[in-house]
């Protein structure tokens, strides 16, 4: 009794592999950024500031707003460098 192999059609022929054409689009990934961590820290300070004091709340809100503005600016600059086809 012959052993069956998962590859082939049983007649000694290997399956035909399809040739996949190369991708025509390039995938763009943004560079690393510390700004999401800054925004998260600002939101955390703001939430803690609701309980502790107005000063901590204000500091957290300022850090959050500045972090979001810089993050949006960085993203817009990154998108401006993309080719027009994107």
C-alpha distance (Angstrom), angle and dihedral (degrees) to the residues before:
residue distance angle dihedral
X1 . . .
X2 3.80 . .
X3 3.77 121.2 .
X4 3.78 115.9 -116.1
X5 3.77 118.9 -127.2
X6 3.80 122.4 -151.9
X7 3.83 90.9 -135.4
X8 3.78 121.0 71.9
X9 3.78 136.2 21.3
X10 3.79 97.0 -83.9
X11 3.81 93.5 -101.0
X12 3.78 95.9 84.9
X13 3.80 94.0 -93.1
X14 3.78 119.9 128.1
X15 3.80 117.4 -136.5
X16 3.79 116.1 -95.9
X17 3.78 112.5 -110.7
X18 3.76 119.3 -141.4
X19 3.77 117.1 -122.9
X20 3.78 108.6 -126.9
X21 3.80 114.8 -151.7
X22 3.78 117.9 -124.0
X23 3.77 116.3 -95.0
X24 3.77 113.6 -97.4
X25 3.79 95.8 -160.7
X26 3.75 124.4 72.9
X27 3.77 118.9 -136.7
X28 3.79 113.9 -130.9
X29 3.78 119.1 -153.4
X30 3.79 121.2 -174.6
X31 3.76 118.5 -118.2
X32 3.79 122.5 -106.1
X33 3.78 115.6 -75.7
X34 3.78 135.4 -173.1
X35 3.82 92.4 -156.9
X36 3.84 97.5 92.6
X37 3.81 87.9 58.5
X38 3.83 90.6 49.0
X39 3.81 91.2 51.2
X40 3.81 91.0 47.4
X41 3.81 90.9 50.3
X42 3.80 90.6 49.0
X43 3.79 92.7 50.6
X44 3.80 90.0 47.5
X45 3.80 91.4 51.5
X46 3.80 90.7 47.9
X47 3.80 92.5 51.9
X48 3.80 92.0 46.6
X49 3.80 88.4 46.1
X50 3.80 90.6 59.7
X51 3.80 87.3 65.5
X52 3.81 101.5 32.5
X53 3.80 110.9 35.7
X54 3.76 146.0 -36.2
X55 3.82 90.9 -111.6
X56 3.82 92.8 59.7
X57 3.81 89.8 45.1
X58 3.82 91.7 51.9
X59 3.81 92.1 46.2
X60 3.81 90.8 50.4
X61 3.81 92.2 49.0
X62 3.81 92.1 49.0
X63 3.81 91.9 49.8
X64 3.81 90.4 47.2
X65 3.81 95.0 49.9
X66 3.81 94.0 44.6
X67 3.82 90.5 47.5
X68 3.81 92.9 49.9
X69 3.82 92.9 47.2
X70 3.82 92.1 50.0
X71 3.81 91.4 44.4
X72 3.82 92.1 52.3
X73 3.81 91.1 46.0
X74 3.81 91.4 50.1
X75 3.81 90.8 48.4
X76 3.81 92.8 49.5
X77 3.81 91.1 50.4
X78 3.79 89.8 49.1
X79 3.81 91.7 49.9
X80 3.81 91.8 48.1
X81 3.81 89.2 61.3
X82 3.82 92.3 58.5
X83 3.80 120.2 102.4
X84 3.80 115.2 -97.7
X85 3.82 92.3 -110.8
X86 3.82 91.4 71.7
